Amino acid sequence: MQTQKKLPQLAISLTDDCNYKCYYCRPSGSSVNKCTQNLPFEEFVRLLSIAYRKGYRVFRITGGEPILRPDLVDIIKAINSLGNDTTILLGTNGTLLGDYIGEFKKYSNLKFFVGLDSINKSHKGLPKGITQKLYNNLSDLSKSNFVRINMLVLNSNKEDVWDMISFCSSLKIDLKLHDLYYCEKILDTIHSSEEFFDKEYYNVNQLIPSLSKRAKKISKYPENASDCGIPMMSFNIDGINVIIKDSLKGSYYNSGCKSCSMYPCLHGLYCPIIESNGTLQPSNCINKKFHKLIAHQSMDEVEKAFDFVYSVINNSKFETIDESSLNANKRVQNIDLVSKVINEKHGCDLPCTQRVSRALQSV
């Protein structure tokens, strides 16, 4: 009998627009489908109400930069009004937090995940840095709400990691360090995706020895994680949790994934997302067989779509990748180059074929 996985969070991409153009990012942000017109407020609320009736209680708001959406506060209010058992996760670059911080602090169930890849503005392509205004906003917000910093570790900013840990420790907020994902399309206009990966990929596992020496406790993250997603480790250092996400460890896949040209993709199957164009699908999944348009559809059709996408995720299994998978992957055209980069330049604590196969996947 198939074991039911815990119902995952539901991601909602409110917009593709962003006030920054970080060079590693996909042009459409968290969405794999480019959106020409965002869903109106009323339709988002209707779809989220149906999701709540289907059992979803954790809602992750993403983008683009969701704070650019003028009705963001109204959407948060609408989710909060669904029931007193909801949790709202807001992914943001943090630069516009000050405009709404008074409103945000009204909701104790609202958690913030702030993307911040550098402690200064000197890194080309990483325009966000720690300003006094951002520091004050994070300090103020962390007194009433959960806040975590997410840092993408690249070759160009790897020297900032320990300074970022010190910064987060000073505010008593957690830090998540994750590695570079390969995307076919990125905002970097100078390098191809392959060139960019070659230049910037940093193996975050190289941080584990130094983190382990400083850690008072090491555990898997989250501690009850077992159903889906990429395995992560947490290091308790100076009163905060420093989390390592190595995307090359493996993930969960459905048997239907194997017919996709992107298999084995980076994220695998871990949660559904309503994209800004009204498509429901597993997050970051380009496999059109798993996509369902739910915008302006009947309640019955929307409920069926939620059931379908959940069944895709529920019927997934954890997989690691062997060499035979690489031969079937139509996108791996740069195996020799990237294998050399990862194995010789950055170190490789996994079988090289497994690491290369993961590295050459789209977010």
C-alpha positions as CSV (number, residue, x, y, z in Angstrom):
1,M,0.0,0.0,0.0
2,Q,1.3,3.4,-1.0
3,T,2.3,5.5,2.1
4,Q,0.9,9.0,2.1
5,K,3.5,11.7,2.3
6,K,2.8,14.6,4.5
7,L,0.9,17.3,2.6
8,P,3.7,19.8,1.5
9,Q,3.7,23.5,1.4
10,L,2.0,25.3,-1.5
11,A,4.1,27.9,-3.3
12,I,2.5,30.9,-4.9
13,S,4.4,33.0,-7.4
14,L,2.8,36.4,-7.4
15,T,4.8,38.0,-10.1
16,D,7.8,37.5,-12.4
17,D,9.0,41.1,-11.8
18,C,11.9,41.9,-9.6
19,N,13.7,45.2,-8.7
20,Y,17.1,43.4,-9.1
21,K,18.7,41.5,-11.9
22,C,21.1,39.0,-10.2
23,Y,23.0,37.4,-13.0
24,Y,22.5,33.8,-11.9
25,C,18.7,34.1,-11.8
26,R,16.2,32.8,-14.3
27,P,14.4,35.6,-16.2
28,S,11.0,34.4,-14.8
29,G,12.2,33.9,-11.2
30,S,10.6,30.9,-9.5
31,S,8.3,30.3,-12.5
32,V,9.3,28.1,-15.4
33,N,6.5,29.6,-17.5
34,K,7.0,33.2,-18.5
35,C,4.0,35.2,-17.4
36,T,2.6,38.1,-19.5
37,Q,-0.1,39.0,-17.1
38,N,-0.3,38.2,-13.4
39,L,-3.5,36.6,-12.0
40,P,-5.8,39.2,-10.4
41,F,-6.2,39.3,-6.6
42,E,-9.7,37.8,-6.6
43,E,-8.6,34.7,-8.6
44,F,-5.6,34.1,-6.3
45,V,-7.8,34.3,-3.3
46,R,-10.3,31.8,-4.9
47,L,-7.6,29.3,-5.7
48,L,-6.0,29.6,-2.2
49,S,-9.4,29.0,-0.6
50,I,-9.8,25.8,-2.6
51,A,-6.2,24.8,-1.6
52,Y,-7.1,25.4,2.1
53,R,-10.1,23.1,1.7
54,K,-7.9,20.5,0.2
55,G,-5.8,20.5,3.3
56,Y,-2.9,23.0,2.6
57,R,-1.9,25.0,5.6
58,V,1.6,26.3,4.7
59,F,1.7,28.9,1.9
60,R,5.0,30.1,0.5
61,I,4.8,33.4,-1.4
62,T,7.5,33.9,-4.0
63,G,8.2,35.7,-7.2
64,G,10.1,37.7,-8.8
65,E,10.0,40.0,-5.9
66,P,6.5,39.6,-4.3
67,I,6.7,42.9,-2.4
68,L,6.5,44.6,-5.8
69,R,2.9,43.4,-6.1
70,P,0.7,46.2,-4.7
71,D,-1.9,43.9,-3.2
72,L,0.6,41.7,-1.3
73,V,-0.7,42.8,2.1
74,D,-4.2,42.0,1.0
75,I,-3.1,38.6,-0.2
76,I,-1.5,37.9,3.2
77,K,-4.6,39.1,5.0
78,A,-6.7,36.7,2.8
79,I,-4.5,33.7,3.5
80,N,-4.6,34.6,7.2
81,S,-8.4,34.7,7.2
82,L,-8.6,31.2,5.8
83,G,-8.1,29.8,9.3
84,N,-6.0,30.2,12.5
85,D,-3.8,27.3,11.5
86,T,-2.1,28.8,8.5
87,T,1.6,29.6,8.1
88,I,2.8,32.1,5.5
89,L,6.4,32.0,4.2
90,L,7.5,35.1,2.3
91,G,10.6,34.9,0.1
92,T,12.0,38.4,-0.6
93,N,15.3,40.1,-1.4
94,G,14.6,42.3,1.6
95,T,15.2,45.7,0.0
96,L,11.6,46.8,0.2
97,L,10.7,45.4,3.6
98,G,10.7,48.8,5.3
99,D,7.7,49.9,3.2
100,Y,5.5,47.3,4.9
101,I,7.2,46.3,8.1
102,G,4.4,47.7,10.2
103,E,1.8,45.6,8.4
104,F,4.0,42.5,8.4
105,K,4.6,42.6,12.1
106,K,0.8,42.2,12.7
107,Y,1.0,38.5,11.6
108,S,2.9,36.2,14.0
109,N,2.4,33.3,11.5
110,L,4.3,35.2,8.8
111,K,7.9,34.0,8.3
112,F,10.6,35.7,6.2
113,F,13.2,34.2,4.0
114,V,15.5,36.9,2.7
115,G,17.9,36.3,-0.2
116,L,21.2,38.0,0.5
117,D,24.3,36.8,-1.3
118,S,26.9,39.3,-0.2
119,I,27.8,41.4,2.7
120,N,28.8,44.3,0.4
121,K,28.0,45.6,-3.1
122,S,31.4,45.0,-4.6
123,H,30.5,41.7,-6.3
124,K,29.4,42.3,-9.9
125,G,26.1,40.7,-10.6
126,L,25.2,40.5,-6.9
127,P,23.8,44.0,-6.4
128,K,22.4,43.4,-2.9
129,G,24.5,44.2,0.1
130,I,24.0,44.8,3.8
131,T,23.0,48.4,4.3
132,Q,22.2,50.1,7.5
133,K,18.5,50.3,6.4
134,L,18.4,46.6,5.7
135,Y,20.1,45.8,9.0
136,N,17.6,47.9,10.9
137,N,14.6,46.3,9.1
138,L,15.9,42.8,9.8
139,S,16.7,43.6,13.4
140,D,13.2,45.1,13.9
141,L,11.4,42.3,12.1
142,S,13.3,39.4,13.8
143,K,12.0,40.6,17.2
144,S,8.4,39.6,16.3
145,N,8.7,37.2,13.4
146,F,10.9,34.3,12.2
147,V,13.6,35.5,9.7
148,R,16.2,33.5,7.8
149,I,18.8,34.6,5.4
150,N,19.4,32.5,2.2
151,M,22.8,32.9,0.7
152,L,23.9,31.5,-2.7
153,V,27.5,30.6,-2.4
154,L,29.6,31.2,-5.5
155,N,33.3,31.4,-6.2
156,S,32.9,35.2,-6.3
157,N,31.4,35.5,-2.8
158,K,32.7,32.4,-0.9
159,E,35.0,34.5,1.1
160,D,31.9,36.3,2.6
161,V,30.5,33.1,4.2
162,W,32.0,33.5,7.7
163,D,31.2,37.3,7.7
164,M,27.6,36.4,6.8
165,I,27.5,33.9,9.7
166,S,28.7,36.6,12.0
167,F,26.2,39.1,10.6
168,C,23.3,36.6,11.1
169,S,24.6,35.7,14.6
170,S,24.6,39.3,15.6
171,L,20.8,39.4,14.7
172,K,20.1,35.9,16.0
173,I,18.7,34.8,12.7
174,D,19.4,31.5,10.9
175,L,21.4,31.2,7.7
176,K,20.9,28.8,4.8
177,L,23.9,28.3,2.4
178,H,23.1,26.7,-1.0
179,D,25.0,26.0,-4.1
180,L,24.6,27.2,-7.7
181,Y,21.9,25.7,-9.8
182,Y,22.4,25.2,-13.5
183,C,19.8,27.1,-15.6
184,E,19.5,27.1,-19.4
185,K,18.5,30.7,-19.3
186,I,20.0,33.2,-16.9
187,L,20.2,37.0,-16.7
188,D,24.0,37.1,-17.2
189,T,24.4,38.6,-20.7
190,I,28.1,38.0,-21.0
191,H,28.5,34.3,-20.3
192,S,26.6,31.3,-21.6
193,S,25.0,29.1,-18.9
194,E,27.8,26.6,-19.2
195,E,30.5,29.3,-19.0
196,F,28.8,30.9,-16.0
197,F,28.6,27.5,-14.2
198,D,32.2,26.8,-14.9
199,K,33.3,30.1,-13.6
200,E,31.1,30.4,-10.5
201,Y,30.2,26.9,-9.2
202,Y,31.4,26.3,-5.6
203,N,31.0,23.0,-3.8
204,V,29.4,23.9,-0.5
205,N,30.5,20.6,1.0
206,Q,33.9,22.2,1.3
207,L,32.5,24.3,4.1
208,I,31.5,21.3,6.2
209,P,34.8,20.7,8.0
210,S,35.1,24.3,9.2
211,L,31.4,24.4,10.1
212,S,31.7,21.1,12.0
213,K,34.6,22.5,14.1
214,R,32.5,25.4,15.3
215,A,29.2,23.7,15.7
216,K,27.8,22.8,19.1
217,K,25.3,20.5,17.4
218,I,24.9,18.9,13.9
219,S,21.6,17.5,12.7
220,K,19.6,17.0,9.6
221,Y,17.3,19.8,8.6
222,P,14.5,20.0,9.3
223,E,14.8,17.4,12.0
224,N,11.5,15.7,10.9
225,A,12.3,15.8,7.2
226,S,11.6,12.5,5.5
227,D,9.1,12.8,2.8
228,C,10.6,14.8,-0.1
229,G,13.1,17.4,-1.0
230,I,16.9,17.6,-0.9
231,P,18.6,16.3,2.3
232,M,20.1,19.1,4.3
233,M,22.4,19.5,7.3
234,S,22.2,22.1,10.1
235,F,25.1,23.3,12.2
236,N,24.4,25.2,15.4
237,I,27.0,27.9,15.5
238,D,27.1,31.0,17.8
239,G,23.4,30.6,18.7
240,I,22.0,30.2,15.1
241,N,21.4,27.4,12.7
242,V,23.6,27.4,9.6
243,I,22.0,25.1,7.0
244,I,23.8,23.5,4.1
245,K,21.8,22.7,1.0
246,D,23.8,20.7,-1.5
247,S,21.6,20.2,-4.5
248,L,23.7,17.3,-5.8
249,K,22.8,14.9,-3.0
250,G,19.7,13.5,-4.7
251,S,16.0,14.1,-4.6
252,Y,12.5,12.6,-5.2
253,Y,11.3,11.6,-8.6
254,N,8.1,10.1,-10.0
255,S,8.3,7.3,-12.7
256,G,6.8,9.8,-15.1
257,C,9.9,12.0,-14.6
258,K,12.0,9.6,-16.6
259,S,10.5,10.5,-19.9
260,C,11.4,14.2,-19.4
261,S,14.5,15.5,-21.2
262,M,15.6,17.2,-18.0
263,Y,15.6,14.1,-15.9
264,P,17.2,13.9,-13.4
265,C,16.4,17.6,-12.6
266,L,17.9,19.5,-9.8
267,H,15.0,19.8,-7.4
268,G,13.0,16.7,-8.1
269,L,9.4,16.8,-6.7
270,Y,8.9,18.5,-3.4
271,C,5.9,20.9,-3.4
272,P,3.3,22.3,-5.8
273,I,3.4,25.8,-7.0
274,I,0.7,28.1,-8.5
275,E,2.6,30.1,-11.0
276,S,1.8,33.8,-11.7
277,N,0.1,32.7,-15.0
278,G,-2.3,30.4,-13.1
279,T,-0.6,27.1,-13.8
280,L,-0.4,24.5,-11.0
281,Q,2.5,22.1,-11.2
282,P,5.3,20.6,-9.1
283,S,7.7,23.5,-8.2
284,N,10.4,24.1,-10.9
285,C,9.1,21.3,-13.0
286,I,9.2,21.8,-16.8
287,N,7.5,18.5,-17.6
288,K,4.3,19.7,-19.2
289,K,2.5,16.4,-18.4
290,F,2.5,17.5,-14.8
291,H,1.2,21.0,-15.5
292,K,-2.5,21.9,-15.0
293,L,-4.0,25.3,-15.9
294,I,-6.3,26.2,-12.9
295,A,-6.9,29.9,-13.4
296,H,-10.6,30.6,-14.0
297,Q,-11.5,26.9,-14.0
298,S,-14.4,25.4,-12.1
299,M,-13.9,24.4,-8.5
300,D,-14.3,20.8,-9.5
301,E,-11.5,21.1,-12.1
302,V,-9.2,23.0,-9.7
303,E,-9.7,20.3,-7.0
304,K,-8.9,17.6,-9.5
305,A,-5.8,19.4,-10.5
306,F,-4.7,19.6,-6.8
307,D,-5.3,15.9,-6.4
308,F,-3.4,15.1,-9.6
309,V,-0.3,17.2,-8.7
310,Y,-0.3,15.8,-5.1
311,S,-0.5,12.3,-6.5
312,V,2.6,13.0,-8.7
313,I,4.6,14.1,-5.6
314,N,3.2,11.4,-3.3
315,N,4.2,8.7,-5.8
316,S,7.8,9.8,-5.9
317,K,10.9,8.0,-4.5
318,F,14.3,9.2,-3.5
319,E,16.9,8.6,-6.2
320,T,20.6,9.0,-6.7
321,I,22.0,9.1,-10.2
322,D,24.3,6.6,-11.9
323,E,26.3,6.8,-15.0
324,S,23.7,5.3,-17.3
325,S,21.4,8.2,-16.5
326,L,23.9,10.6,-18.0
327,N,23.8,8.7,-21.3
328,A,20.1,9.2,-21.6
329,N,20.2,12.9,-20.7
330,K,19.9,14.9,-23.9
331,R,21.1,18.1,-22.3
332,V,24.5,16.9,-21.1
333,Q,26.7,18.3,-23.9
334,N,29.5,19.6,-21.6
335,I,30.2,16.5,-19.5
336,D,33.9,16.5,-19.9
337,L,34.4,20.2,-19.2
338,V,32.1,20.3,-16.1
339,S,33.4,17.0,-14.8
340,K,36.9,18.4,-14.9
341,V,35.9,21.6,-13.2
342,I,34.0,19.9,-10.3
343,N,36.4,17.0,-9.8
344,E,39.8,18.9,-10.1
345,K,38.9,22.4,-9.2
346,H,36.3,22.2,-6.5
347,G,36.6,18.7,-5.0
348,C,34.2,15.9,-5.3
349,D,32.9,13.9,-2.3
350,L,30.3,12.1,-4.4
351,P,30.8,9.9,-7.5
352,C,31.7,12.3,-10.2
353,T,29.0,11.1,-12.6
354,Q,26.4,11.7,-9.9
355,R,27.7,15.2,-9.2
356,V,27.9,16.2,-12.9
357,S,24.5,14.9,-13.7
358,R,23.0,17.0,-10.9
359,A,25.0,20.1,-11.8
360,L,23.8,20.1,-15.4
361,Q,20.1,20.4,-14.5
362,S,17.7,23.4,-14.6
363,V,16.2,24.9,-11.5
